[in-house]
Amino acid sequence: QVQLVESGGGLVQAGGSLRLSCAASGSTFSVNNMGWYRQAPGKQRELVAAIDRRGRINYADSVKGRFTISRDNAKNTVYLQMNSLKPEDTAVYYCNCDRWGSNYVYWGQGTQVTVSS
């Protein structure tokens, strides 16, 4: 089992920045991919960014050039640096991960990000 705890959400004005963190605990030795998803009211959950254990990264087109994902394998933590935030970035942001040899995906509880215009 892996537990994920997000932090760093909040309220920010358009153009501002926030940094999200997600710490994994439990059976973290086999964690492979880690990522961030978001879900806005009335919309489906969507990928924001993902990073594998080797550091290969994938971003949603809507955040390229503004958001940066990174991870610290020693701390079992993934980060999302969000710059130039827009009101349309407002959503609950969820961290997730999977483990080698398993299709099961673990999710955090989510953290609210609100960007005011």
ZAROLO-787928 format. One record per atom (N, C-alpha, C): atom name; x, y, z; chain; residue in one letter. Coordinates in steps of 0.02 Angstrom, whole numbers, padded with zeros to 5 digits. Layout:
// residues N
+----+--------+--------+--------+---+---+
|  a |      u |      v |      w | c | r |
+----+--------+--------+--------+---+---+
| CA |      X |      Y |      Z | A | A |
...
+----+--------+--------+--------+---+---+
This chain:
// residues 117
+----+--------+--------+--------+---+---+
|  a |      u |      v |      w | c | r |
+----+--------+--------+--------+---+---+
|  N |  00042 | -00060 |  00000 | A | Q |
| CA |  00000 |  00000 |  00000 | A | Q |
|  C |  00043 |  00062 |  00000 | A | Q |
|  N |  00018 |  00113 | -00033 | A | V |
| CA |  00051 |  00179 | -00036 | A | V |
|  C |  00000 |  00232 | -00015 | A | V |
|  N |  00020 |  00276 |  00028 | A | Q |
| CA | -00022 |  00333 |  00047 | A | Q |
|  C |  00009 |  00397 |  00018 | A | Q |
|  N | -00034 |  00440 | -00008 | A | L |
| CA | -00012 |  00503 | -00038 | A | L |
|  C | -00046 |  00561 | -00002 | A | L |
|  N | -00006 |  00611 |  00016 | A | V |
| CA | -00033 |  00670 |  00050 | A | V |
|  C | -00010 |  00732 |  00013 | A | V |
|  N | -00058 |  00770 | -00013 | A | E |
| CA | -00042 |  00832 | -00049 | A | E |
|  C | -00043 |  00891 | -00002 | A | E |
|  N | -00006 |  00943 | -00021 | A | S |
| CA | -00007 |  01006 |  00015 | A | S |
|  C |  00012 |  01062 | -00033 | A | S |
|  N | -00003 |  01123 | -00013 | A | G |
| CA |  00019 |  01181 | -00051 | A | G |
|  C | -00035 |  01217 | -00090 | A | G |
|  N | -00096 |  01192 | -00089 | A | G |
| CA | -00149 |  01226 | -00126 | A | G |
|  C | -00168 |  01291 | -00090 | A | G |
|  N | -00212 |  01329 | -00123 | A | G |
| CA | -00234 |  01392 | -00093 | A | G |
|  C | -00265 |  01438 | -00143 | A | G |
|  N | -00273 |  01500 | -00123 | A | L |
| CA | -00303 |  01552 | -00165 | A | L |
|  C | -00248 |  01599 | -00188 | A | L |
|  N | -00247 |  01613 | -00253 | A | V |
| CA | -00196 |  01656 | -00281 | A | V |
|  C | -00227 |  01698 | -00337 | A | V |
|  N | -00200 |  01756 | -00349 | A | Q |
| CA | -00224 |  01798 | -00403 | A | Q |
|  C | -00195 |  01774 | -00470 | A | Q |
|  N | -00230 |  01789 | -00523 | A | A |
| CA | -00206 |  01772 | -00589 | A | A |
|  C | -00136 |  01801 | -00600 | A | A |
|  N | -00093 |  01760 | -00629 | A | G |
| CA | -00024 |  01780 | -00639 | A | G |
|  C |  00022 |  01759 | -00583 | A | G |
|  N | -00007 |  01736 | -00529 | A | G |
| CA |  00032 |  01715 | -00471 | A | G |
|  C |  00058 |  01644 | -00477 | A | G |
|  N |  00090 |  01621 | -00424 | A | S |
| CA |  00121 |  01555 | -00423 | A | S |
|  C |  00101 |  01516 | -00360 | A | S |
|  N |  00101 |  01451 | -00366 | A | L |
| CA |  00093 |  01406 | -00310 | A | L |
|  C |  00137 |  01345 | -00322 | A | L |
|  N |  00157 |  01313 | -00267 | A | R |
| CA |  00195 |  01251 | -00272 | A | R |
|  C |  00159 |  01197 | -00233 | A | R |
|  N |  00141 |  01145 | -00267 | A | L |
| CA |  00109 |  01088 | -00235 | A | L |
|  C |  00161 |  01034 | -00220 | A | L |
|  N |  00150 |  01000 | -00165 | A | S |
| CA |  00193 |  00944 | -00145 | A | S |
|  C |  00150 |  00883 | -00132 | A | S |
|  N |  00177 |  00825 | -00145 | A | C |
| CA |  00142 |  00762 | -00131 | A | C |
|  C |  00193 |  00713 | -00104 | A | C |
|  N |  00183 |  00694 | -00042 | A | A |
| CA |  00228 |  00647 | -00009 | A | A |
|  C |  00197 |  00577 | -00007 | A | A |
|  N |  00236 |  00529 | -00029 | A | A |
| CA |  00214 |  00459 | -00027 | A | A |
|  C |  00243 |  00424 |  00033 | A | A |
|  N |  00204 |  00380 |  00062 | A | S |
| CA |  00228 |  00339 |  00118 | A | S |
|  C |  00201 |  00268 |  00111 | A | S |
|  N |  00229 |  00223 |  00149 | A | G |
| CA |  00209 |  00153 |  00144 | A | G |
|  C |  00258 |  00115 |  00101 | A | G |
|  N |  00234 |  00075 |  00054 | A | S |
| CA |  00276 |  00033 |  00011 | A | S |
|  C |  00302 |  00074 | -00047 | A | S |
|  N |  00344 |  00122 | -00033 | A | T |
| CA |  00367 |  00169 | -00084 | A | T |
|  C |  00425 |  00144 | -00125 | A | T |
|  N |  00456 |  00088 | -00106 | A | F |
| CA |  00515 |  00064 | -00141 | A | F |
|  C |  00500 |  00046 | -00213 | A | F |
|  N |  00438 |  00030 | -00228 | A | S |
| CA |  00421 |  00009 | -00296 | A | S |
|  C |  00380 |  00061 | -00334 | A | S |
|  N |  00375 |  00122 | -00308 | A | V |
| CA |  00338 |  00174 | -00343 | A | V |
|  C |  00372 |  00190 | -00409 | A | V |
|  N |  00333 |  00193 | -00463 | A | N |
| CA |  00359 |  00207 | -00528 | A | N |
|  C |  00337 |  00276 | -00552 | A | N |
|  N |  00281 |  00279 | -00585 | A | N |
| CA |  00256 |  00343 | -00610 | A | N |
|  C |  00222 |  00383 | -00555 | A | N |
|  N |  00233 |  00448 | -00555 | A | M |
| CA |  00197 |  00494 | -00510 | A | M |
|  C |  00170 |  00551 | -00553 | A | M |
|  N |  00113 |  00576 | -00533 | A | G |
| CA |  00085 |  00629 | -00574 | A | G |
|  C |  00035 |  00671 | -00538 | A | G |
|  N |  00013 |  00723 | -00573 | A | W |
| CA | -00038 |  00769 | -00549 | A | W |
|  C | -00096 |  00771 | -00598 | A | W |
|  N | -00155 |  00766 | -00571 | A | Y |
| CA | -00216 |  00774 | -00609 | A | Y |
|  C | -00256 |  00830 | -00577 | A | Y |
|  N | -00305 |  00855 | -00614 | A | R |
| CA | -00349 |  00906 | -00584 | A | R |
|  C | -00420 |  00895 | -00608 | A | R |
|  N | -00466 |  00918 | -00567 | A | Q |
| CA | -00537 |  00913 | -00584 | A | Q |
|  C | -00572 |  00977 | -00565 | A | Q |
|  N | -00598 |  01011 | -00615 | A | A |
| CA | -00637 |  01071 | -00604 | A | A |
|  C | -00711 |  01053 | -00597 | A | A |
|  N | -00750 |  01096 | -00565 | A | P |
| CA | -00822 |  01080 | -00557 | A | P |
|  C | -00856 |  01066 | -00624 | A | P |
|  N | -00891 |  01011 | -00626 | A | G |
| CA | -00928 |  00993 | -00686 | A | G |
|  C | -00886 |  00964 | -00742 | A | G |
|  N | -00822 |  00954 | -00730 | A | K |
| CA | -00778 |  00928 | -00782 | A | K |
|  C | -00746 |  00862 | -00759 | A | K |
|  N | -00720 |  00826 | -00808 | A | Q |
| CA | -00686 |  00764 | -00793 | A | Q |
|  C | -00616 |  00777 | -00766 | A | Q |
|  N | -00591 |  00730 | -00728 | A | R |
| CA | -00523 |  00734 | -00704 | A | R |
|  C | -00475 |  00729 | -00764 | A | R |
|  N | -00424 |  00772 | -00765 | A | E |
| CA | -00378 |  00772 | -00822 | A | E |
|  C | -00306 |  00772 | -00798 | A | E |
|  N | -00263 |  00744 | -00840 | A | L |
| CA | -00192 |  00744 | -00826 | A | L |
|  C | -00164 |  00814 | -00830 | A | L |
|  N | -00122 |  00832 | -00782 | A | V |
| CA | -00086 |  00895 | -00784 | A | V |
|  C | -00014 |  00881 | -00803 | A | V |
|  N |  00019 |  00837 | -00767 | A | A |
| CA |  00088 |  00820 | -00781 | A | A |
|  C |  00105 |  00754 | -00747 | A | A |
|  N |  00152 |  00718 | -00776 | A | A |
| CA |  00173 |  00654 | -00747 | A | A |
|  C |  00248 |  00646 | -00756 | A | A |
|  N |  00278 |  00609 | -00711 | A | I |
| CA |  00351 |  00597 | -00713 | A | I |
|  C |  00364 |  00526 | -00691 | A | I |
|  N |  00408 |  00491 | -00728 | A | D |
| CA |  00424 |  00423 | -00706 | A | D |
|  C |  00487 |  00424 | -00663 | A | D |
|  N |  00507 |  00366 | -00640 | A | R |
| CA |  00562 |  00363 | -00592 | A | R |
|  C |  00628 |  00385 | -00623 | A | R |
|  N |  00632 |  00381 | -00689 | A | R |
| CA |  00693 |  00403 | -00723 | A | R |
|  C |  00692 |  00477 | -00740 | A | R |
|  N |  00636 |  00509 | -00727 | A | G |
| CA |  00632 |  00581 | -00739 | A | G |
|  C |  00602 |  00601 | -00805 | A | G |
|  N |  00575 |  00553 | -00842 | A | R |
| CA |  00541 |  00569 | -00904 | A | R |
|  C |  00474 |  00600 | -00888 | A | R |
|  N |  00458 |  00655 | -00924 | A | I |
| CA |  00402 |  00698 | -00906 | A | I |
|  C |  00352 |  00705 | -00963 | A | I |
|  N |  00290 |  00712 | -00944 | A | N |
| CA |  00236 |  00725 | -00992 | A | N |
|  C |  00192 |  00780 | -00963 | A | N |
|  N |  00176 |  00830 | -01004 | A | Y |
| CA |  00132 |  00886 | -00983 | A | Y |
|  C |  00071 |  00890 | -01026 | A | Y |
|  N |  00016 |  00913 | -00997 | A | A |
| CA | -00041 |  00932 | -01036 | A | A |
|  C | -00024 |  00995 | -01075 | A | A |
|  N | -00050 |  01001 | -01136 | A | D |
| CA | -00035 |  01059 | -01177 | A | D |
|  C | -00053 |  01125 | -01142 | A | D |
|  N | -00106 |  01123 | -01102 | A | S |
| CA | -00131 |  01184 | -01071 | A | S |
|  C | -00084 |  01212 | -01018 | A | S |
|  N | -00036 |  01172 | -00995 | A | V |
| CA |  00008 |  01196 | -00941 | A | V |
|  C |  00081 |  01200 | -00963 | A | V |
|  N |  00096 |  01179 | -01023 | A | K |
| CA |  00165 |  01181 | -01047 | A | K |
|  C |  00192 |  01252 | -01045 | A | K |
|  N |  00253 |  01258 | -01019 | A | G |
| CA |  00284 |  01324 | -01014 | A | G |
|  C |  00266 |  01362 | -00951 | A | G |
|  N |  00216 |  01338 | -00914 | A | R |
| CA |  00194 |  01372 | -00853 | A | R |
|  C |  00205 |  01329 | -00791 | A | R |
|  N |  00194 |  01264 | -00797 | A | F |
| CA |  00200 |  01218 | -00741 | A | F |
|  C |  00263 |  01175 | -00750 | A | F |
|  N |  00292 |  01157 | -00693 | A | T |
| CA |  00350 |  01113 | -00693 | A | T |
|  C |  00341 |  01058 | -00641 | A | T |
|  N |  00346 |  00996 | -00663 | A | I |
| CA |  00342 |  00940 | -00617 | A | I |
|  C |  00412 |  00916 | -00602 | A | I |
|  N |  00423 |  00895 | -00540 | A | S |
| CA |  00487 |  00867 | -00521 | A | S |
|  C |  00475 |  00817 | -00464 | A | S |
|  N |  00525 |  00776 | -00451 | A | R |
| CA |  00519 |  00727 | -00397 | A | R |
|  C |  00585 |  00717 | -00363 | A | R |
|  N |  00581 |  00700 | -00299 | A | D |
| CA |  00639 |  00683 | -00259 | A | D |
|  C |  00629 |  00611 | -00237 | A | D |
|  N |  00663 |  00565 | -00270 | A | N |
| CA |  00652 |  00494 | -00254 | A | N |
|  C |  00674 |  00477 | -00183 | A | N |
|  N |  00724 |  00511 | -00158 | A | A |
| CA |  00747 |  00498 | -00090 | A | A |
|  C |  00694 |  00516 | -00038 | A | A |
|  N |  00655 |  00567 | -00054 | A | K |
| CA |  00602 |  00589 | -00008 | A | K |
|  C |  00533 |  00563 | -00029 | A | K |
|  N |  00532 |  00525 | -00083 | A | N |
| CA |  00468 |  00498 | -00108 | A | N |
|  C |  00416 |  00553 | -00116 | A | N |
|  N |  00437 |  00608 | -00145 | A | T |
| CA |  00395 |  00667 | -00151 | A | T |
|  C |  00395 |  00692 | -00223 | A | T |
|  N |  00337 |  00712 | -00246 | A | V |
| CA |  00331 |  00744 | -00312 | A | V |
|  C |  00305 |  00814 | -00302 | A | V |
|  N |  00329 |  00860 | -00344 | A | Y |
| CA |  00311 |  00930 | -00338 | A | Y |
|  C |  00280 |  00955 | -00403 | A | Y |
|  N |  00240 |  01007 | -00397 | A | L |
| CA |  00213 |  01041 | -00456 | A | L |
|  C |  00220 |  01116 | -00444 | A | L |
|  N |  00267 |  01146 | -00480 | A | Q |
| CA |  00275 |  01218 | -00477 | A | Q |
|  C |  00230 |  01249 | -00530 | A | Q |
|  N |  00184 |  01291 | -00509 | A | M |
| CA |  00135 |  01320 | -00554 | A | M |
|  C |  00147 |  01396 | -00557 | A | M |
|  N |  00165 |  01420 | -00615 | A | N |
| CA |  00177 |  01492 | -00626 | A | N |
|  C |  00126 |  01519 | -00676 | A | N |
|  N |  00121 |  01584 | -00678 | A | S |
| CA |  00075 |  01617 | -00725 | A | S |
|  C |  00006 |  01586 | -00722 | A | S |
|  N | -00019 |  01578 | -00663 | A | L |
| CA | -00084 |  01544 | -00654 | A | L |
|  C | -00141 |  01584 | -00685 | A | L |
|  N | -00189 |  01547 | -00710 | A | K |
| CA | -00248 |  01577 | -00742 | A | K |
|  C | -00311 |  01553 | -00705 | A | K |
|  N | -00365 |  01592 | -00711 | A | P |
| CA | -00427 |  01570 | -00678 | A | P |
|  C | -00449 |  01499 | -00700 | A | P |
|  N | -00434 |  01481 | -00762 | A | E |
| CA | -00454 |  01415 | -00786 | A | E |
|  C | -00411 |  01358 | -00755 | A | E |
|  N | -00360 |  01375 | -00717 | A | D |
| CA | -00322 |  01325 | -00681 | A | D |
|  C | -00356 |  01306 | -00615 | A | D |
|  N | -00410 |  01342 | -00598 | A | T |
| CA | -00446 |  01327 | -00536 | A | T |
|  C | -00474 |  01256 | -00538 | A | T |
|  N | -00457 |  01217 | -00488 | A | A |
| CA | -00479 |  01147 | -00485 | A | A |
|  C | -00454 |  01116 | -00420 | A | A |
|  N | -00477 |  01056 | -00407 | A | V |
| CA | -00446 |  01015 | -00356 | A | V |
|  C | -00391 |  00975 | -00389 | A | V |
|  N | -00331 |  00980 | -00361 | A | Y |
| CA | -00273 |  00946 | -00390 | A | Y |
|  C | -00259 |  00883 | -00349 | A | Y |
|  N | -00252 |  00828 | -00386 | A | Y |
| CA | -00240 |  00763 | -00356 | A | Y |
|  C | -00172 |  00736 | -00377 | A | Y |
|  N | -00138 |  00707 | -00329 | A | C |
| CA | -00076 |  00672 | -00342 | A | C |
|  C | -00092 |  00598 | -00351 | A | C |
|  N | -00055 |  00564 | -00396 | A | N |
| CA | -00063 |  00492 | -00400 | A | N |
|  C |  00003 |  00458 | -00413 | A | N |
|  N |  00004 |  00393 | -00405 | A | C |
| CA |  00064 |  00354 | -00420 | A | C |
|  C |  00044 |  00282 | -00434 | A | C |
|  N |  00090 |  00246 | -00465 | A | D |
| CA |  00081 |  00174 | -00473 | A | D |
|  C |  00146 |  00140 | -00453 | A | D |
|  N |  00144 |  00075 | -00453 | A | R |
| CA |  00202 |  00035 | -00431 | A | R |
|  C |  00222 | -00012 | -00487 | A | R |
|  N |  00286 | -00029 | -00488 | A | W |
| CA |  00312 | -00076 | -00537 | A | W |
|  C |  00272 | -00141 | -00534 | A | W |
|  N |  00254 | -00165 | -00592 | A | G |
| CA |  00221 | -00230 | -00596 | A | G |
|  C |  00148 | -00230 | -00576 | A | G |
|  N |  00119 | -00172 | -00568 | A | S |
| CA |  00048 | -00169 | -00548 | A | S |
|  C |  00013 | -00114 | -00587 | A | S |
|  N | -00050 | -00127 | -00604 | A | N |
| CA | -00091 | -00077 | -00637 | A | N |
|  C | -00130 | -00034 | -00589 | A | N |
|  N | -00124 | -00048 | -00524 | A | Y |
| CA | -00163 | -00011 | -00475 | A | Y |
|  C | -00134 |  00059 | -00468 | A | Y |
|  N | -00179 |  00108 | -00464 | A | V |
| CA | -00159 |  00178 | -00457 | A | V |
|  C | -00182 |  00204 | -00389 | A | V |
|  N | -00137 |  00234 | -00353 | A | Y |
| CA | -00152 |  00264 | -00289 | A | Y |
|  C | -00165 |  00339 | -00298 | A | Y |
|  N | -00212 |  00365 | -00258 | A | W |
| CA | -00230 |  00436 | -00263 | A | W |
|  C | -00225 |  00470 | -00195 | A | W |
|  N | -00207 |  00533 | -00197 | A | G |
| CA | -00211 |  00574 | -00137 | A | G |
|  C | -00281 |  00601 | -00127 | A | G |
|  N | -00290 |  00640 | -00074 | A | Q |
| CA | -00356 |  00664 | -00058 | A | Q |
|  C | -00374 |  00728 | -00096 | A | Q |
|  N | -00326 |  00759 | -00127 | A | G |
| CA | -00337 |  00819 | -00166 | A | G |
|  C | -00324 |  00882 | -00127 | A | G |
|  N | -00304 |  00934 | -00163 | A | T |
| CA | -00294 |  01000 | -00133 | A | T |
|  C | -00323 |  01052 | -00180 | A | T |
|  N | -00360 |  01099 | -00151 | A | Q |
| CA | -00395 |  01149 | -00192 | A | Q |
|  C | -00348 |  01205 | -00213 | A | Q |
|  N | -00350 |  01221 | -00277 | A | V |
| CA | -00315 |  01279 | -00305 | A | V |
|  C | -00367 |  01325 | -00335 | A | V |
|  N | -00369 |  01386 | -00312 | A | T |
| CA | -00416 |  01436 | -00337 | A | T |
|  C | -00378 |  01496 | -00362 | A | T |
|  N | -00389 |  01515 | -00425 | A | V |
| CA | -00356 |  01572 | -00456 | A | V |
|  C | -00408 |  01625 | -00470 | A | V |
|  N | -00401 |  01682 | -00439 | A | S |
| CA | -00450 |  01736 | -00448 | A | S |
|  C | -00427 |  01782 | -00504 | A | S |
|  N | -00476 |  01810 | -00539 | A | S |
| CA | -00460 |  01855 | -00596 | A | S |
|  C | -00453 |  01927 | -00573 | A | S |
+----+--------+--------+--------+---+---+
